[in-house]
Amino acid sequence: MSLELLHILLATLAAGALSVAAAAALSLTLLSRIVPRLVSLSAGLLLGTAVLHLLPEAVESGADLHALSWTLLCGLVGFFLLEKLAILRHSHHHEGDGHEHHAGHDQAEAGPGGMLILVGDAIHNFADGAMIAAAFLIDIKLGWLTALAIAAHEIPQEIGDFIVLMNAGYTRKRALAFNLLSSLAGVAGGLLGYFAFAKSSGLLPFVLMVSAASFIYIALADLVPDLHRQSRVHQRDSVVQLALMFTGIVIVAVLTSGAHAH
């Protein structure tokens, strides 16, 4: 087994299974304080990883710059369309998160479609695994940073999914088991990505551009509006949000300092 493949397997397991376990371990009394903080931090991690590392790596690969620019643009528009079609879905909300949801909000959100949430997550996790594989084939540091950014975003999302499934009638153990099973799709995506991208290395810069588009879209179209809603309720939260977002960016810069020297 190659070193890159070993790292990919470990990273996809960590980003998937451990994020689910962390989400399930958080008590409901802590969610209202922890989730907004995780969202702020993950926004910084996603933006920092995309702008400081994924985009430069793609550009420095020597691939056609216009083609890369079109890939980024099409990726951003594509993720917008996927979300419009409800194929791409991000959930950081639940009845205890301080967002003034009506009673029964989560039950109505899940309803009979609890399994569809898990299927959607499996597809999302599979794509995340492929992105992690592409990053590792470029640089091991970049691979772990990509996995960290994905995991930081997945924890708040998994919390939302976990609560929605429980309110839809799933037991805690059943919701955890199904979420863990869904997270294993990330490992499958990592394996397939490794073998596909290793044979077609010319695809890597474009996969990195799609990854950057995904991170930028999630941060700006999903996380940042959520943070604005929170700060309108509590104005002092704006300072904390900015500090945590900046902390995420600094973490990215420190962890991969010198990553583009190759």
N, C-alpha and C positions, 0 to 999 in steps of 0.2 A: 504494500500500500504506500503510495507516494505521500510525502509530507503535506502537500497542499490538500489532498483528499482527506487526510486525517484531520487537519484543521477545519475543513469544510464540515465534516461530520460533527465534530465537537461544537462548532459555532452554531450550526443550525439546530442542534439539540438544545444548546444553551438559550438561544434566542426564542425557541418555541416552547419546549417543555418547562423550562425554568420560569419563563414569563407567566405561563399559566399557573404554575405552582405559587409564584409570588402573588399573583392576583387573588387566588383562592385563599391565601393565608391572611390577607388583609381583612381585619374585622370591619363590619359595617359602621361602627362608631368612628373609625379613622378615615373612612373614604372621603368625607366632605373636605378634610384638610389635605389628604395626601394626593388625591387625583388631580386637583388643579396645579399642585406643585410639580407633579410628574409631567403634566401636559406642557408647562412652561419649559422645563428642562429638556424634554424631548424635542420641542420646537427648535431650540438652540442646537441640539445634537444633529437633527435632520438637516437644518440649513447649513451648519458648519461643515458637515460631511459632504453635502452636495456641492457647495460653492468653493470650499477650500481644497477638496481632494478629488471627488469624482469627476467634476468638470475639467480641472487641470490635467488629470491622468488621461482623460479621453483626448484632449487637445494635444498633449505632448506625445501621443502615440504616433502622430504623423498622418492620421487619417484625414480625408478631405474635410476641411473646416466647414464648408457650406453644407455638406451631407450631415455632419454632426449637428449643425445648427438646426437643420430641418428635423432631425431626429428628436432634438430637445423640444422644439415647437410642437411637433406631432404628438410627442409623449404627453405634454401638458394638456393639449386639447383632447387627446384620447382618454386621459384620466378623468377629465371633466365629463366626457360622454359616458364613460363607464359608471360614474357616480349618478348621472342623470338616469341611466337605465337601471339603477339600483344593483348593479353588479359589483361595484366598488362601494363599500359601506364602512364607515368609521363610527364607532359609538363610544362616547365618553360620558354619557348621561344616564342617570338613574334617579329614582325618587328621593334618594338621600343626598344628592350632590349639591343642594343649595340652588338649583336652577328653577325652582318653583314649578315643577311638573305636577300635574293633577294626579290625584289618587288613582292607582291602576294604570299609570302611564306605561310601566314596563310590561305589564301583562298584555296591554293593547299592542305594544310594539312587537312582542313575540307572537302572541296568539297561537294559532296552530302552526306557525311557520318557524318554530324553534329550530327544527332540523335544517331549514334553509339558511339560518344564521351560521350553523356549523359548516355547511357546504361552502358558503361564501368565504368563511374564514379559511377553509382548507385550500381553496383556490388562491386566496391572498397569500397564505403561508408558502404555498408552492412557488409562487412568483418571488417571494422574499428569499427563499432558499436559492433560487437561480441567481438572484442579484448578489447574494453572499458569495456564491461560487465564483462569479465573474470577478468580484473584488479580490478574492484570494489568489486567483490566477495572475493578477497584476502585481499584488504585493500583500504579504501576510499581515502587516500592520493595517493596511487599508481594509482587508477582509474582516479583521476583528473590530475595527471601528464601525464598519457597515453593520455588523451583527449587533454591536452595542446600540447604535442608533435605532435599528429595527426593534430590538428588545425594549428599549426605553419607550418607544411608541406603542408597542404591543401590550405592555402592562396595563395602562389605562383602558385600552380597548378591551382587553380580556376581562377586566373588572366589570365593564359595562355589559359584556356578553354574559358573564357569569351571573350577574344579578338579574338580567332579563330572562335567562333560562330558568332560574330558580322561581321567579315570579310567574313563569309560564307553566309551572307544575313539576319541573325537574327537581329531584332531590339534590342535595349538595354533592354527594358522591357521584351521582349520575352526570351532573353538569360538569364536574371536574374530569371524569373519565372521558366524556365526549370531547371536551376541549383539549385534553391531552392527545386524544386520537387525531383530532383535527390538526394539531400542531406538528404531528409527524409528517404531514405533507411537505413541510419545510425541508426535512431531511431528503425526501424524494426529489424535491426541486433542486437541492444542492447536488445530489448525485447526478441527476440528468444534466444539470448545467455544467458540471465538471467535465463529463465525457463529451458533451456537445461543443463546449467552448475550447477545450484542449485541442480538438481536431480542427476547429475553425477559429483560430486566434484572431482573424481579421474582424470577427463579430464583436470582440470584447469592447472596443471603444464605443460602439453603438449601444451595447448593453449597459455600459456605464452611463451613457447619456440618458437612456430610459430610466435607469436607477435614480439619476439626479433629478429627472423630471418628476418621478414618483415622490421623492423626498421633498422637493420644493412645493409640489402641489399639496401634499398632505399638510405640510407646515403652514402654508399661506392660505389655503382654501378651507382647511378643516380646523387646525389647532389655533391659529391666530384669531379667527372670528370667535371661537369659544372663549379665548382669553379676554377679548374685548367685552363679551357679554358678562363675564365675571367682574371685570373692573368697573363696569357701569353700576353694579350693585354695591361694590366696595371699592371706592376710589384708591384707597391705600394699597390695594393689591397690585396696582400698576407698577409700583416701584419694585415689589417682590418679583413680579413676572419678568420685568426687564433684567433684574439681577440674575435670576435663574436661567433665562434665555442666554444671557451673556456668559454665564458659567458653563452652559453646554457648549458654546462656541469655543471657549478657552480650553475645555477638556479635549475637544477635537484637535485644536492647534497643538496642544502639548503632546498628546498621545502619538501624533504622526509627524512631529517635527523632523524635517529632513527626509520625509517620505518621497519627495520628488527629485531627490538627488541622483536617482538611478537613470 
